[in-house]
Amino acid sequence: MKNFLLLLILLFKLDLSSAQSISMLNLQPQLKENANACVRLNKLNVTITSRKSMKMVLERIVTVYNEYGVKHMKAASHYDNSTKIKAIEATIFNGLGQEIKKLKKKDFRDNSLADGFSIIGDNRILYLDYTPIQYPFTMVFKTEIETSNTAFLPSFRPLEDYYLSTEKAELTFSVLPELGLKFKEVNKDEKIKYSENNGILTFSAEDIPALKREEYSPSIQKMVPNVLFSLTKFHLEGVDGEADTWKSFGKWMYSSLLTGTDELTETTKQKMKALVGNEKDPVKVAQIVFQYVQNKTRYVSIQLGIGGWKPMLAKDVDRLGYGDCKALTNYARALLSTVGIESYYTVVYRGPEKEDMDENFVSMQGNHVILAIPVKDGIQWMECTSQTMPFNFQANDTDDRLALLVKPEGGELVRTLVYTPIQNKQETKGSYALYADGSISGKVTIKSSGFQYQNKYELENQSQIDKEKFYKNYFNAIPNLKIEQAQFKNDKDQIHFTEELELSAVSYAAKNGNRLIFALNAFNQNSNVPPRYKDRNNPFEISRGYQDVDFVTIQIPKDFQIDAKPSNVEVNSKFGSYSLTFEYFEDKILFKRNLIINDGLFGKEDYEEFRKFRDQIARNDNSKIVLVKP
């Protein structure tokens, strides 16, 4: 039997250029644990022979264990007028390394990245649309790309995602010395090997097991090793650039990408001056201009040639009424300039995950553009792509991260708005009456700010069905919920969203003979308890802190008395604080609750304490009271 198995291994070994067998029989056991797929080889060779000539040759071998691992094939190449795909092919093998299917360029799908989206662009993608016939299988993908753009260089991240292991990863750079190739290691790890030989820079790593995602784990980018690369002298869509310091880089952006783009017609200039009138307060003027931009324009992504990085002309946005983040931001900048308000085009990373521009590594970074208006007490911000977002609001989108102000005299890194837990506040004031049959009816007013505002403010524009779904989920402690009435007030000046609700429900309280049993906290129960881990592997992160304050009056039914009641509670922790107090009267109960959750990154050794803190909150939020009818 042993000899037969050895014969099979020898028969199914393939002589790949990587000199690596793709048979599942040769895969180490630890690379299968907690993994949906394994990157057997990711070998990328980058050759830059001039400021405007880069060639990338990729060989990628991925063994897919199950349906969840298919996404890790990544058999795709992007191209446009400046980037050409010189070669592309793929081969599919079964688990033992037997060839199933060979695919050439004609077998790849060719799609515009604009298809189905509000995008104008020349970016296209060739990708492998393969439906597996069995698991496991292995894909060998090879592609060769040439581009004149050298502003963006690939990074080296040998562990790409959760539930994905890596057998071998390698990235080599061969670069003309005078272009100034530089690199930075993030989350430095001894598993990454570095060498330099005859001007060729090589980073490699082998045998990295998969990471299992755990609740509250930070984004994988914050945990795994990564090497960033950049050129001091680069080329972008016909424009030469330099990235030596953030100041010089910002100056290049301003002179090469912004200069000459802010012209407006005389008619528009006069319209703006008339609209602003005699207002002198720069913040109020900016709010007027912001409202004008929101009313006049809509967001459309522009990714056509240099338009992917250079904003379209302000006068074209004014004429057409649309643009992408760059165009709309630049348009607002031009409008503000006509009424004497200085503002700065600002590059930032957008998304709920807070990501900084790397202050110690100058390069093309960011994925979004917003507008900064300097005032005497700081900076006010405009998100010009949204027709509904308030002025100077960034919660859960572009908040608390380093961004690059692009000024005529050069770039400057600044931190965007930071929201404290008490700024991310929700205040609930309400009352409900409990009836002898266990039903309830009540009124509640909920006022939200900060990122809690962001979670709510679009409610007023949703359909009735979507509103009902939202409230059934939000008031999940109330079975048989019926929203009798809902009114909203969106105060964009104070950035508060207020919900005024009337509701009812049958069978809220459980009946047991002459007793009624129910949870006092009907309106805002926090039942989320993180799962227990025998051995926690990852640190954990609370990305945004918040505060919930609740004041509720409960009217008890006539002829009923309190038989059993919960006591006041106070819990303090480094993760936050929680207090619950009750006042009992003959015919009513006053319920007061204050919950503060602190944001922060915590070590894995703190996780069990955090889990217990959340468990205390959940148990007390569900505190029951017993009423009895004598």
N, C-alpha and C positions, 0 to 999 in steps of 0.2 A: 504493500500500500504506500509506504514512504517513497519507494522508487517511482511509482506511478505518479504521485503528486509532484515529485521533483521534475519528472518528464513534462508534465503539464505546464509547470512554471517556465521551463526552458522554451517550450513551444510557443507560449503566448507572450514572451518578452519581445518588445519592439525596439528596433534600433533607431530611436529618435535622435534629433540633433542635440537634445539636452542630455543624452546618454543616461536617461532615467527611465526605468520601466514604469508603465502605467497600469500594470495588473494590480487588482485589489489585493492579491496575495502578498504583494511586497510592501503594503502600507502598514506602518507601525500602529499598534493598537491605540496608543494615546491620541493619534490623529483622527480616530473615529469617535472618540468620546465627546458627547455634547455637541456633535457636529452634524449639520445637514449637508455639508459638502466639504471637500478639501482641495485647496489650491496646490496641485502637485508641483507646478512650476509657473512662476510669473517672471519672465525674463525680458527686460526692456533695455534696449541699447539706444542711447540718444547721441547723435553726432551733430554738432553745430560748427559749420565751416565758415560762417560769416554772420554778421549782425542780422541778416535777413534770409538765413538758410538753415533749417533744422530738419533732420531726418530721424524718424523714430521707427525702430523695428521691434515688434512685440511677439513673443511666443508665450501662450498661456494655456496651461493644461489643468483642467478642473475635473475632479471625480465627484459626481453628484449622487448622494445617498438616497434622497427622497424628494418629494415634490417641493418641499420648502427650500431645497438647495438649488433649484433650477435658476433662480434669479442671480446666482453667483457665477453663472457662465460668463457673463459680460462679453459676449462675442459681438462687438459692435465697434464701428469707427465713424467719427464725425468728419464732415468735409464741407468746404465752402469755396468761394472764389480764390481764397488764399491758401487753402489746405487741400492737398490731393491725396487720394488713396492709390498708391502704386500697386499694391497687391493685397489680397485678402482671401483666406480659405479656412476651412474647418474640416475636421474628421471626427466622427463619432465611433467609439469603441464600447464593447460591453465590459462587464466587470472583470473579466479575465484578460482583457486587452485584445480581443478579436475585433477587427474592423467591421462596423455596421454600415456606415454611410460616409461618403466623401462629398464635400460641398465646395463648389467654386464660387467665384464672384457673382455669377448670374443667379445663384441659388439664394443669395442674400436679399432681403427686402430693402428697398430704397424709399425712404420717406422724408418729407420735409418736416423739420421740427415745428413748423407753423401749423401743420395739419390739426384741425380741431381746436385751435387756440387763437386768442387775440394777439397774434404775432405777425409782424411783417419782417421777413428775413430771407437770407439765402443759405442758411445753415441746414444741412441735410444729414441723414444718418443711414449707413448701411448696417443692418443688423441681422443676426441669425434667429429666425423664428422656428425653433425646433420643438416638436412635441415628442417627449420620450415614449418609447414603446416598452421600456423596462427599466428597473432600478436594481443595482447601481449602474451608471454608465459614465464614461469619461469622454470629455471633449478636448480636442487639441485645436487651438485657434492661433492663426498666424496672420499678421498684418504689417504692412509697411506704409508709412505716411511721410509726406514731405510738406513743409509749410514755410512761408516767409515770415510768420509771426513768431517771435522769440520772447515775447513779454511774459508768457505763462509757461512755466516748466513743470513737468510732472514731479510729484513728490514720491518718496519711498515710504510706504506704510505696509509692512509685511503681514500684519493682521488687519484685514479689511473690515470685518464685521463680527458681530456676535454669532455664535453657532457655525463658525467657519474656521477651519484649521489651515495651516500652511506648511507644506513640506519643504518648499524652497522658493525664495524670492530673491531677485537680483536686479539691480539698476546700475547701469554704467553710463558715464558722461565722458564724451570726448569733445572738448570745447576749445576754440581758438583762445589762447591765453589773454589777449588784450580785451576780450569782452568781459572779463572779470566774473567768472562763475563763483558763486558763494553758496554756502549751505548752512543750515542750522538744524541741530538735533533736538527734537522735542520729546519729552518723556524718555530720556536716554536709557538704553537697555543694553546689557552686555551681549544679548543674543544677536545684535546687529554688528556685523563685522565690516570694517572699513579698510580699504587699501588704495594706494595710488601708485601707478606704474606707467612710466613713459607718458605722463600727462593724462592718463585715463583714470578717472575716479570711479571706484566700485563700492557699492554697498550691498550687503547680502545678509540673509538670515535663513535658518533652517529649523525644521521640526518644532513649530510653534502650535501647541494644542489650542482648541477652540475655547473661547470664553462663553460661559453661560450667563445670559442676562438675568439680573436679579432686580426685584422691585426697587425703585428709587436709584438705580445705577445711573451715574453720569453718562453723557454721550460717550461713545467709544473713543472718539477723538481725544477726549481728555485723559484717557487711560492707557492707550497703546503707544508704542514708540512710533515716531514719524520723523522723516528728514525732509526739510523744505529746501528748495533750490531756486536760485534767481540769478539773472545776469545784471551786472552794473550797467552795461550798454546793450540795449535791445531794440527791437523793431516791432511796430504794431500797425498793420494796415496802411503802409506807406509813410508812417511817421517814425522817425528815430527817437528813442527816449533814453534817459539815464535815471538810475535809482541808486544814489549814493547815500543821501540822507533824506529823511521825510520832508525836510524843508525844500531841498532841491527837487525832489520828486514831485511835490505839490506845485512847485513853480513850473515844472515841465508840463504837468497836466493842465495848468491854467493857460499857459502860452500855446500849447499844441492842440488842446481839445476844447477849450472854452473861448479863447479870443476870437472875436468876430461872430459869435453865435447869438449875441444878446440884442441885436438890432430889432427895433419895432417901428411900425409906421407912425407918422405924426398923428394920425387919427386916434390910434390906440393910446398914445401918450396923453393926449388931451382928455380922452375918456377916463383914464386912470386919475388924472389930476382933479377932474370934476367929481369923480366918485369919492375920493378922499376928502375933498373940500378943505376946510380949515383945520382938520384934525392934525395935531402935532405929536401926540403920543406915539412913539414908534411901534409899540405893541399893538395899539388899536389900529394903526395904519396897516400893520402886517395882517391883522385879523380881517380887515376889509379886503385886502388883496387875496388872502387865502380863500375867503368865501367866493370871491369872483372867479378864481381858478377852479374851485370845486364846481361851481355852477356852469362854467363854460366848457370844461374839458372832460375827457374820459381817458382811461388808461388803455394803451395798446403797446405791446412790446415791439421794439424796433431792433432787429438784429441783422441789419443789412450792411456788410462790409464794415467800415469804420464806425457806422451807426451803432454797432454793438458796444462801442466805448465812447464815441463822441456824440453829444446831444444834437438833435436836429435843430435847425434855426428857430429862434423864438418867434419870428414873424410867420414861419410856417405853422407852428403850433397855434398861433393866434388865428390864422386863416382856416386851418383844418379842424381845430377843436379837439385834437387828440395827440397823444405822445406817450413815450415810456417814462420810466422814473427819471432818467437823465433829462429828457426833453421837457417834462412838466416842471421839474425842479429848476432847470435853467430858465424856463419861461417865467416862473414866479420870481426868480432872481432879477430878470430884466424888468418886469413890472414894478418891483420894489425900487429898483434903481431910478425909474422915471419919477418917482415921488420922493426921492432923496433918502431912501432907507438902504443901508448897507446890509448885504447878506452873503453867505458863503455856500457854495456847492459843496456837499459833504458826502464822502464815500463811507459806507458802513456795511456790516454784515446784518442781514435781516432774518428774523425768525425767532421762535420762542426760545431756542437754545441760545444763550448769551455767548457770543464769539467776538473776541477783540481783534482789531487790527494789531498785528505783532509789532510792538514798538521797537524791538531789537532786531528786526529783519525787514529791511526795506524792499518792497516788491509790489507788483500788482496784486492787490487784495481787495476784499469786499465783494458783495453781490447786489448792492442797492445804493441809491442816491437819495438823500433828503436835503432839506435846506435849513441852515442855521442863521438866526438873526441875533447878532450880539446886542445886548441891552446892558444897562448899568449894573444890574444885579445878576448877570449871567448870560445864558443863551436861551432863546425861545426857538422852538422847532416846528417845521412844517413837513407833514407827510403828504406830498402833492399827488400821489397816485390814488388816494381815497376820496370819494365824493361824500363820505359820511363821517370820517374820523374828525374829532375836534382839533382845533389849533393847539399846538404845544402838548400833544399827547403821544406817548411812545410805549405805554405798558404792554408787555408781552409780545413786542414786535421789534423795536430797535432800542429798547431801554438798556441802561447799565452796561455799556460796552464802549471800547475805544473806537473813535471814528476820526477820519481825516478831513479837516477843513482845508479846502483848496482856495488859497488866497493868491493875489497877484505877486506878492513878495515871497510866497512859498507855502509849503504845507505845515499844518499843526495838528497834532493828535489831541483830542479832547474826549472826555467821557460824557456820554449822553445821560439823560435823566435817570436818576436812581430812585426807585420807589421803595420806601420803607414799609414794614408791615402795616403800620397805622394809616399809611396813604392808600394801601390796597384794602380798603375798609368796606364792610357791608353792615349796615345797621337795619335791624328788623324790629318793627314796632307793630304789635297786633293784639287781637283778642279773639277768643272763640268761646262759644257756649256749648256745653255738653248737655245732652238731653237724656232722659231716663231710658230711652230705647237704645242708647249707645251712639247715636248720630251726633254730628257737630255741624256748626255753621259759624263762620267768622270773617273777620276782615284783617288784612295785613298790609303794611306799607314797608317796602324793601328799598333802601337807598344804597347804591353801589358806587364806588370810586376806584381809581387805579386799575389794576388788571381785572378786578372784579367788575368794573364798568365795562371793560373790553369783552367780558364774557356775556354781557347782557344787552348792550346798547342797540344791537341789531334786531332785538326781539320785536320792536314796534313795526318793522317792515316784513315780518314773517307771516305766513298764512295762518289761518285759524287752526288748521290741523297740526302745523309745526309748533305752534304755541302750546297746544294741548299736550303734545308729546313732551315738550320741554318741561312743563309743570308737573306732569305725572312722574317724570324722572326726578325733578328737583324736590317735590314733596313726596318722596318715596315712602315716608313713614305713614302716609295717610292712604289707606286703601279706599277704593271706590270714590276717588276724588272727582269733584265736579267744580270747574271754575265758572262761577256765576257771572262774574264781570272782571274785566282787566283794563286798566287805564295806565298809560305810560307818560312820563315826562322826561325828556332828554335835555338836560341843561348843559349845553356845550361850553358855556362860559366858565362855569364852576366845575365842569366835567363830572357831573353826577347823573346817574340814571335811576329814576324812581318808578317803582311798580306799585300800583294800588289795586289790590285784589279783593274780591269777595268770593268765598268758597264754601263748599259743604261736602259732607261725606256721610254715608250710612255705615254703621257697624265699625266706627272708629274704636270705641271701647268694647272690650269683651265682657259679655254678661255671664255671671255665674250665680244663679239663684237671685238673691237680692243685692248682689254686689256688681259694681262696675270697675273694671281694671283697664288702665290706659297709661300711655306715656305722656308726661306733661309737655315735653318738647315736640310739638307737632310740626312746627314750621321749619326747623333747621337742624335736623339730626345729622351728625357727622359719624357715619358708621364704618368709615374706611380704616381697617386694621391691616397693616402690612403683614405679609406671610412670615412665618417662622422659618429660619434656616438653621440646620444643625451646624453647618460650617459656612459662614458668610465669607465670600471670596472678594467681593468688590466693595470699595467705599460707597457711600450714598450721598445724594444731593437733594436738598430742598431748594429748588431753583428760585422760588418767589415766596416770600413771607406774606402774611395777611392777618387781618383782624376781623372777627365777627362779634358784633354786639347785639344782643337780643333782649327785648322787653316785651313780655306777653302776659296778658290777663286772661285767666280761665274762669268762666262762670260755671259753677257746679249746679246740677239739677236740684230743684226744690225737694225737700224732705230727705235728701241724702247727707250723710256725714262722712268725714274722713276716718277711715279705719286703719290704714297703714300709709305711711308717707316717707319719701326719701329725705335725707339730710343734706345740708349744705356741703359743698365740696370745693376745695382749692388745691390745685396742683401746679407746681413750678418746676421747670426743667430748662436745660440749655436749649432745648428745641422749641420752647415757648411756655405759655402759661394758660391755665384754664380755671375758671371759677363758675360756680353754679349756686345760686341762692334762691330760697323760696320764702314767701310770706303767706301764711295761712289765715284766712278769715272764715267767717261762718258760711258765706255764700260764694266766695271766690278765692283764687290763688294767684299771687303775683310771682312770676317766673323771670329771673334775670340770669343772663349768661354772658360770659366774656371769654373769647378764645383768641389767643395770639399764637401764630406759628412763625418761627424765625427761619429765615433762609440761611443757607450755608452748605459747605462741603464738609462731610464728617467721615471719620475713619470707620472701617468695618467693625471695629471693636465696640463702637457706640450704637450699632444697629439694634441690638436687643433692648437696650434702654429706650431707644426711640419707639420701638414696637410696643413696649409696655406703656409708654406715654400715650400713644394713639389708642391703645386698648382701653385705658382709663377714660379717655374722652368718649369713646364709642359706648362703653358700658353706662356711664353717667348720663350721656345724652338720651339713652333709652330708659332712664329711670321711670319706674311705674308707681302709680298711686292707686290705692284701693278705696272706693267709696262704698258705703253700705246704707241701705234703707232700713231703718229699725222696724 
